[in-house]
Amino acid sequence: MPDTPRRRPRADARRNRERLLAEADATFRSEGTGASLEAVARRAGVAIGTLYGHFPTRTALIAALLDERNQALFAHGDELTHHPDPAAALAEWIRSVVRHAAAYQGLAAQLASGADELHDSCLRMTAIGDRLTDRARAAGALRGDTTGADVFTLMNAAAWTREHDTPAQADRLLDLTLAGILTSPAHQPQDTPTGP
């Protein structure tokens, strides 16, 4: 029997999904990823069953919210693997991931949880971080036996700090940490973020 072509979602279902994503983004920005999903559905003007029909779990909703941002982050990371200064590339990747993971209160913990819906994107972030770490080490720009796993843990810790302190203090602590692991001036604070 030939495959039947998949029908596009009805226009009202697409609108509901977009409204849910917009309201979830606004709610998570103000209240964190632990905010009430019932409140998200209410703000979107739909029943909670409609929310769960589109996003069966909280992490599925978070993954959908992050999809476009993840793609931009991964593209930025892939560009950084060709940057002429491996230390600057690694420092910029760490800063970019920290900004990304601090988009919502509680997001860093969600990313570190290993949830299935976020697993592939975390693997991709780790793989990019590993490549950049290896390049920095090969160039003699990384101190000691710093590993890709160390860098990933550092990014999660820095994102958590950014959620729980002022961005300026979190950036200062990150700069101090980068100064400790990098052997070049690439760790110096940036005036203007260049990544997503």
C-alpha positions as CSV (number, residue, x, y, z in Angstrom):
1,M,0.0,0.0,0.0
2,P,1.5,3.4,-0.9
3,D,2.4,5.8,1.8
4,T,-0.3,8.4,2.3
5,P,1.1,11.9,2.3
6,R,1.2,13.6,5.7
7,R,-1.4,16.3,5.9
8,R,-0.3,19.7,7.2
9,P,-1.8,20.7,10.5
10,R,-5.0,22.6,10.3
11,A,-4.6,26.4,10.4
12,D,-6.2,26.7,13.9
13,A,-3.9,24.0,15.2
14,R,-0.8,25.8,13.8
15,R,-2.1,29.1,15.4
16,N,-2.6,27.3,18.7
17,R,0.9,26.0,18.6
18,E,2.4,29.4,17.8
19,R,0.3,31.0,20.6
20,L,1.4,28.4,23.1
21,L,5.1,28.9,22.2
22,A,4.8,32.7,22.4
23,E,3.1,32.5,25.8
24,A,5.5,29.9,27.1
25,D,8.4,32.1,26.1
26,A,6.9,35.1,27.9
27,T,6.0,33.0,31.0
28,F,9.3,31.3,31.2
29,R,11.2,34.6,30.8
30,S,9.3,36.1,33.8
31,E,8.8,33.0,36.0
32,G,11.3,30.4,34.9
33,T,11.0,27.0,33.3
34,G,9.1,25.7,36.4
35,A,6.2,28.0,35.7
36,S,2.6,26.6,35.6
37,L,1.8,25.0,32.3
38,E,-1.9,25.6,33.1
39,A,-1.1,29.3,33.2
40,V,0.7,29.1,29.8
41,A,-2.4,27.4,28.3
42,R,-4.7,30.0,29.9
43,R,-2.7,32.9,28.6
44,A,-2.7,31.3,25.1
45,G,-6.5,30.9,25.3
46,V,-6.6,27.2,25.0
47,A,-7.3,24.2,27.3
48,I,-4.4,22.4,29.0
49,G,-5.3,19.3,26.9
50,T,-4.4,21.4,23.8
51,L,-1.1,22.3,25.3
52,Y,-0.3,18.6,26.0
53,G,-1.6,17.6,22.6
54,H,1.2,19.8,21.1
55,F,3.8,19.3,23.8
56,P,3.4,16.1,25.8
57,T,5.9,17.1,28.5
58,R,7.4,20.3,29.9
59,T,10.8,19.4,28.3
60,A,9.1,18.9,24.9
61,L,7.8,22.5,25.2
62,I,11.2,23.8,26.2
63,A,12.9,21.9,23.4
64,A,10.4,23.4,20.9
65,L,11.1,26.9,22.3
66,L,14.8,26.4,22.0
67,D,14.8,24.8,18.5
68,E,15.4,28.0,16.5
69,R,17.9,29.4,19.0
70,N,19.7,26.0,19.1
71,Q,20.2,26.1,15.3
72,A,21.6,29.6,15.5
73,L,23.9,28.5,18.3
74,F,25.1,25.4,16.4
75,A,25.8,27.5,13.3
76,H,27.8,29.9,15.4
77,G,29.8,27.1,17.0
78,D,30.5,25.5,13.6
79,E,31.9,28.9,12.4
80,L,34.1,29.1,15.5
81,T,35.7,25.8,14.7
82,H,37.4,27.7,11.7
83,H,38.3,30.8,13.7
84,P,42.0,31.6,13.3
85,D,42.5,32.0,17.1
86,P,41.5,28.8,18.9
87,A,41.6,30.4,22.4
88,A,39.3,33.2,21.3
89,A,37.0,30.7,19.6
90,L,36.7,28.6,22.7
91,A,36.1,31.6,24.9
92,E,33.4,32.9,22.6
93,W,31.8,29.5,22.5
94,I,31.7,29.3,26.3
95,R,30.2,32.8,26.5
96,S,27.6,32.1,23.8
97,V,26.5,28.8,25.4
98,V,26.2,30.5,28.8
99,R,24.0,33.3,27.4
100,H,21.9,30.7,25.6
101,A,21.5,28.5,28.7
102,A,20.5,31.5,30.9
103,A,17.6,32.5,28.7
104,Y,15.2,31.2,31.2
105,Q,15.5,30.7,35.0
106,G,16.0,27.0,35.5
107,L,17.0,26.3,31.9
108,A,20.6,25.4,32.8
109,A,19.3,22.7,35.1
110,Q,17.0,21.4,32.4
111,L,19.9,21.2,29.9
112,A,22.0,19.4,32.5
113,S,19.2,16.9,33.4
114,G,19.8,14.7,30.3
115,A,16.1,14.8,29.4
116,D,15.4,12.9,26.2
117,E,13.9,15.9,24.4
118,L,17.0,18.0,25.0
119,H,19.5,15.1,24.7
120,D,20.4,15.6,21.0
121,S,21.0,19.3,21.3
122,C,23.1,18.8,24.4
123,L,25.2,16.2,22.5
124,R,25.7,18.7,19.7
125,M,26.8,21.5,22.1
126,T,29.2,19.0,23.7
127,A,30.6,17.9,20.4
128,I,31.3,21.5,19.3
129,G,32.8,22.3,22.7
130,D,35.0,19.2,22.4
131,R,36.3,20.3,19.0
132,L,37.0,23.8,20.2
133,T,38.7,22.5,23.3
134,D,40.9,20.1,21.3
135,R,41.9,22.9,18.9
136,A,42.8,25.2,21.8
137,R,44.8,22.4,23.4
138,A,46.6,21.6,20.2
139,A,47.5,25.3,19.8
140,G,49.0,25.4,23.3
141,A,46.3,27.8,24.3
142,L,44.7,25.7,27.0
143,R,46.2,25.2,30.5
144,G,46.7,21.8,32.2
145,D,44.5,18.9,31.4
146,T,41.3,20.8,30.9
147,T,38.8,18.5,29.1
148,G,35.7,19.1,27.0
149,A,33.7,17.7,30.0
150,D,35.3,20.3,32.2
151,V,34.3,23.0,29.7
152,F,30.7,21.7,29.6
153,T,30.5,21.7,33.4
154,L,31.9,25.2,33.5
155,M,29.3,26.4,31.0
156,N,26.5,24.9,33.1
157,A,27.9,26.4,36.3
158,A,28.3,29.9,34.7
159,A,24.7,29.8,33.3
160,W,23.4,28.8,36.8
161,T,25.4,31.7,38.3
162,R,24.0,34.1,35.7
163,E,20.5,33.0,36.7
164,H,21.1,33.6,40.4
165,D,23.3,36.7,40.4
166,T,23.6,39.8,38.3
167,P,24.8,39.2,34.7
168,A,27.8,41.5,35.4
169,Q,28.9,39.5,38.4
170,A,28.4,36.2,36.5
171,D,30.4,37.6,33.5
172,R,33.2,38.7,35.9
173,L,33.4,35.2,37.4
174,L,33.4,33.6,33.9
175,D,36.3,36.0,32.9
176,L,38.3,34.9,36.0
177,T,37.7,31.3,35.1
178,L,38.7,31.7,31.5
179,A,41.8,33.6,32.6
180,G,42.7,30.5,34.6
181,I,42.4,27.9,31.8
182,L,43.5,29.9,28.7
183,T,47.0,30.9,28.0
184,S,46.2,33.8,25.7
185,P,44.3,37.1,26.2
186,A,41.2,35.7,24.5
187,H,39.5,35.5,27.8
188,Q,39.3,39.3,28.2
189,P,35.7,40.7,28.5
190,Q,34.0,41.5,25.3
191,D,32.2,44.9,24.8
192,T,29.7,43.5,22.4
193,P,28.6,39.9,22.2
194,T,29.1,38.4,18.8
195,G,27.1,35.2,19.1
196,P,23.5,34.3,19.6
